[in-house]
Amino acid sequence: MVIGRLGITLSVLAGLATPVAAQLEAGIKVGSVAPSVIIEDLDGHPMDLSTVLGKKPVLLEFWATWCPLCRALLPEIDKVQKAYGNRVALFGVNVTVNDSKERVGRYVAQHHPAFQVLWDSKGAGARAFDVPSTSYIVVVDGSGKVVYTGSGEKQDLLEAVRKAAGPP
């Protein structure tokens, strides 16, 4: 009886290991070409990322207003903007989960993020970049290749952008 329960327990644990491993491997792969995708801004106007991808370095953050890790990254994104100015395009792609345009507008008015806010209501950006979570950062170099991906509040975004754009 104990061996039977042990076997069932090991089977359950083995089944749980697969989703965890898959989560760790999620996200667009470094070295791949960043996909062109059209995502709306907060006013409903389409923003075609192909107008900047492959032309200059780009930093994308997939974020939400309720995400504390995203809020913690705002100073890092400010550092990138101050160091690189318009040499790097900065986009904050709101994943729209449990957010509204009004809430995002209030958040932007209060926090003044250094990125252009995009509203991914159809999930096109999240699917194209295989986004595993909020606070997910993708940095693309001037040739359109992904040079960095990361998630969480402890990311050195200046170093990530340096890989794409060189020294400030």
HELIX and SHEET records of a PDB file:
HELIX    1   1 VAL A    2  LEU A   24  1                                  23    
HELIX    2   2 LEU A   49  THR A   51  5                                   3    
HELIX    3   3 PRO A   68  TYR A   84  1                                  17    
HELIX    4   4 GLY A   85  ARG A   87  5                                   3    
HELIX    5   5 LYS A  101  HIS A  111  1                                  11    
HELIX    6   6 ALA A  124  ALA A  128  1                                   5    
HELIX    7   7 LEU A  157  ALA A  165  1                                   9    
SHEET    1   A 7 PRO A  46  ASP A  48  0                                        
SHEET    2   A 7 ILE A  38  ASP A  41 -1                                        
SHEET    3   A 7 GLN A 116  TRP A 119 -1                                        
SHEET    4   A 7 ALA A  89  ASN A  94  1                                        
SHEET    5   A 7 VAL A  58  TRP A  63  1                                        
SHEET    6   A 7 TYR A 136  VAL A 140 -1                                        
SHEET    7   A 7 VAL A 146  SER A 151 -1                                        
END                                                                             
